[in-house]
């Protein structure tokens, strides 16, 4: 089992999640973060800290977001680890409000 | 940020649990030398001695710690008790800074009559016992009673309940301590009451753990529907998503005994949730026989004086009480201590200035700083922030060779510290010892046994980290 980062991260990239990950399993490109499912230990620390609730436990993934499981696995495999808080993308706060948070 | 001369800054970290390791990681990234000290030969703190044996995935965080330990400027000093083997002032005299990350190792008490009757225990002791902590190795828990009451609404309360009701066969191939497995195999405990002082929306256990409890075969989980009555619980819109999920699940199981085996299957064990009950006293002649509660309501939850209103009292007959109302820190000589909260008082991670001097700056992180709340990863953010404060405070400072000074001190006292490669030999020996019984490891539960491995001339296969080049 793992957690899965889904679409709300895209265009926000708040990186709050990486500050509480005990195993540094987040990887990132310029637009969003992805969880390496083989390193994730299901502690769930990241789930409540995301300002846009982009992260789900695998077993809680809504049907329309199920594809993100594979996206996380594939993308994390080829991207560097992100384990320090970074600057959110410009417009992240606007996006957050637009998403209803 | 390193020092202005060629000697890097050296920092001692007291406590090799998660908060200590994450502080080490942040300091190593900045070029400092780190001495991580723990009173036990085995590092990892509550990841090794707190996380339940049936949660092996969470214990994999030790792999992350081992990666941190592989850094050439990282040095583990296990089996060194700060206080009796080396003093805080000796550390202050040797290092540029000291970070206290020694956590919370004792229990918060209920503060009620009868709390020390035989049969009344701290969850911290039970957890340490089944996880093989040397301090609890010889504890005996009389598990002949039919009913146990667990006071508390956090994950530790659920861990205690789960370990008590899970079939022993489901624990047999975990890293649970052998002596615990043997005593649990004889257990006659069947019915657990899990009691919270406030309403279900305040329960701190995670939905994941609550759901896990409901998935145990032959164990019925239920809750008094009256405790879930919307009239007693405030407006749901103010709840966290986790709280909402917890209450929804509790409402689903409330009507009757639900077992993972399905309706119609006999439940041999049960877990029943009670809310709005504050423990008042534990009664019993020679041992625990019952525990008495005062009913609380949302308005009066924190009013702990009940002037003998007899019809608001309830009792649960039981032979065991486990208090799981929080871990608590222990004072350390040379440091200030807030005995109300069980923490070292700090401001932005810096220990109160009266205790600072010109020798070394003092900091704290993790549970000894924040109190016992949060999960493993919570400590990472905390430790990174404290390390950052430390590095800014010490910018431009002359590096001190804390390692050499510490080694000299320990040599003078003829005290053999356990290095990380030493621990890896203990680790391998435990893994080997677990093989025959199909366990991931058989933990050494006595310090002497760990030190026998460390001091033995014939080593097991040399761990690869000795030759790692980073």
Contacts between the chains, C-beta under 8 A, distances in Angstrom:
chain1	res1	chain2	res2	distance
A	1	B	57	7.8
A	19	B	380	6.5
A	19	B	381	4.1
A	19	B	384	6.8
A	20	B	377	4.0
A	20	B	378	5.9
A	20	B	380	5.8
A	20	B	381	5.2
A	21	B	377	5.6
A	21	B	380	6.8
A	22	B	18	6.5
A	22	B	61	4.8
A	22	B	64	6.5
A	22	B	376	4.4
A	22	B	377	4.1
A	22	B	379	7.9
A	22	B	380	6.0
A	23	B	60	7.2
A	23	B	61	5.8
A	23	B	63	7.5
A	23	B	64	4.8
A	24	B	64	6.5
A	41	B	57	5.0
A	41	B	58	5.4
A	41	B	60	5.2
A	41	B	61	6.1
A	42	B	57	5.8
A	42	B	58	7.4
A	42	B	208	7.7
A	43	B	58	6.0
A	43	B	61	7.9
A	43	B	375	5.8
A	43	B	376	5.9
A	43	B	377	5.7
A	44	B	206	6.5
A	44	B	208	6.4
A	44	B	375	7.6
A	45	B	375	5.5
A	45	B	376	7.1
A	45	B	377	3.3
A	45	B	378	6.4
A	46	B	377	7.4
A	48	B	240	7.2
A	48	B	241	7.4
A	48	B	242	6.8
A	53	B	241	7.8
A	57	B	208	7.4
A	84	B	384	7.6
